[in-house]
Amino acid sequence: MSANYPNQGNYRSSQPGSTSHPMPQRPQPQYISQPQPPVQRPSNSNGANKSGNFSLFTVLLSALLALLLGLGGGFLGAKLGGNGTTVIQTEDGSKVVFQEIERSTDIGSQASYAVEDVAAAVADSVVEITTEVVTTNSFFGQYISNGAGSGVVFTTDGYIVTNHHVIDGASKINVTLRNGTSYSAKVIGDDAKTDLALLKIDATGLTPAVLVADSDKLKVGQTAIAIGNPLGQLGGTVTSGIVSALGREIEVEGETMTLLQTSAAINPGNSGGGLFDDKGNLIGIVNAKSGGVNIEGLGFAIPANTVRKTIGDLMEYGYVKGRASLGLTYITIDNIAAAWLYGYDGYGVFISKVDMHSDAYAAGLQAGDMIVSINGAQIESEEDIQAQTKNLKVGDTVSMVIRRSGRDYKVDIKLSEYKG
């Protein structure tokens, strides 16, 4: 370890947002060699009775159940779990949240229902969300910007699901029910990777959505009904289409996600709203639309299975369990304007923040270090880092090369659990 390890290199601490960590108490990365000058990149950027004998009680019970089912066939409804909210731990250790509910909207006994009947049955499960974000600007000072989106009622006692990007950075969040009642909401947990967030309002007697049993069993071509608040002003808007595709790999807000594709019309403000099937089951949370001059009918939603797992963890822990992290926040600099703005010399992926509880911090990494490679793979973008770490688990070790003051240093980092 070098005793004269430099405190700065590619990072100019006089620039805005500069942070650096004191080095004397921490080990130093291993110096490798003086690298060649970096190449500048362009700035573009049913069950049978086993004994065979049926008691009179069994016969009577079966007849009673059949009668109840016959009477109940005209209702769109479902019961999941026990009374109230139930958190169940699955075999893989994940948490699944169920909410017992019973709808009483009489819409017929057919296997599927008309769009207008589904819309009437689930309308109370979708809410409007408005936000305020306080922004400080060197030219305009401090000002408030407003945002809007949608949400889905998850439990009778006020848990609401929406998108992470709908509430990200918000200093104030309001939830408005279909009946016009508004509540101030607090964030229980949010997850940028799945673009999901869990809110809580002080309300009872709400009408939760019923998650479809298994969104992996959805079929391309089946009915999809979107309900939300397009343009932030048209709450309760219903559009319909079909499930256009399953398992689409789409990049949203810098994160690669596996989503449902739908032809139901999606517009700004629909984010966080519900995508339902023709039985009134929630099959996904709307989160994106592809836009362009000649692009229409490309809407996307987070599948119900992802929602179930993520929201279960957010409700239980406030974060998604078992996700590995380097403990680093980083930024890609690929043009001279960004380099000047953030205070970095050259192009590449630079560390902008180090989690003080991570192995990366203990190993001596600091803001301003450029990530050259991970496990021998050259790093030129944040997507490269995701590619090298996406299949790793908490406790795995990666070998990194970082560059500081024109010198390359090698450091091994044990991945920690991401609790962001």
C-alpha positions, 0 to 999 in steps of 0.5 A: 500500500502506498503511503502517499496515496493521493487524495484527489485526481480526476475530481476538482473539489472546488466544483459544485457537489464535491465530496471526498472522504478522509483517507488516513483511516482507510486502506489504500487501493493497490497501485497498478501502473501509469495508464496510457492516455485515455481515448476520448469518446465522442460527446454524442451521446378438484379433490376426490375422497381417498377413502371413497366414503362420504359422510352426510355432513360432507354431502350437506357441506358440498351442497351448501358450497355449491349453492353459495357459489351459484349465488355468488357467480354474479359477482366480480370478487375475490378473497385472498389471505386472512382478515385484513393485511397478511404478510406471508413468507414464501419458500425463497424467503420473500414476502408476499402481501395479501389483502382480503377484499370482497367486491359486490358489484353485480356484473354477470356470471360470464367468464369475462366481463365488458370493459364498462363493467370492469371499470365500474368494479375497480374504479375506486381502487385507482387514485390520483397523485399530485406532488410538489418538488422544491428545486434550487437553481442558481439563476432562479433561486428556490422554486416549487414545481408540481407533478402528477400521476396515478396510484393503486389502492393496495390495502383497505387501511391506506397503502397505495402503490405507485411508481418511484418516478412519480414521487421521486424527490417530492417534498409533498405528496397528496392522494385523491380518491375517486370520491374527491377526498384528498390525503397527505401521503408519506413514503413507506419505501420506494425502489428505483430498480423496479420503479415502484413505491409504497405510500401510506395515507391515514384512511380506512375502508378503501377498496383495494385492487386484487392482484392476478394470481400469476402474471407469468400466465397472462396471454398475448392478445387478452384484454387489458384495461388501463385506468389512471390520471392522464395529463394529471387532470383527467382522473378516472380515465379508462382506456382499453386494448390488449396485452401486446407482449410479455417480458419486454426488456425496456430501459426506463429512467436508466433502469432496464426492466422486464415489462408487459406491453399493452396497446391500451392508450397510455399518456403522461399522468397514467404512471402508477395507475392500474392495468386490469384484465377482463375479470377485474384483476390487477395485472400490472402497474403502468409505468411507461410509454414509448413516444415519437412522431410515428409511435403510438400504441406502445404502453408498458406496465410492471407485471403483478408478480414483480409488484407483489414481491417488491411491495411485500418487501417495501411494506416489511422492510422499507427496501427490497431484500437480497439485492447486491450493491457495490455501495457506489453511486456513479455518473457517466460523463460523455461530453465536455459540458457534463464534465465541466458541470460536475467537475470531472476531467475526461470522459468515463464512469465516475464515482459520485458518492460512496456509502460509508457502510460499504466495503467500497468505503472501507477499501478507500474508494472516494468521489471522483474516482473513475471506474476503469474495469470490473472483473476485467471487463472495461467499463464505459457506461453505467449499463456496463456496471449493471451487466457485470453485477446483475447476477451477483449476490450479497457477499460476492467479491468483485475486482475493480480497477479505478483511476485517480490522478492519472494512475490505476489502482486495483481493489477487491470489494465485497458486495453489500445488501442494497437498502436504498 
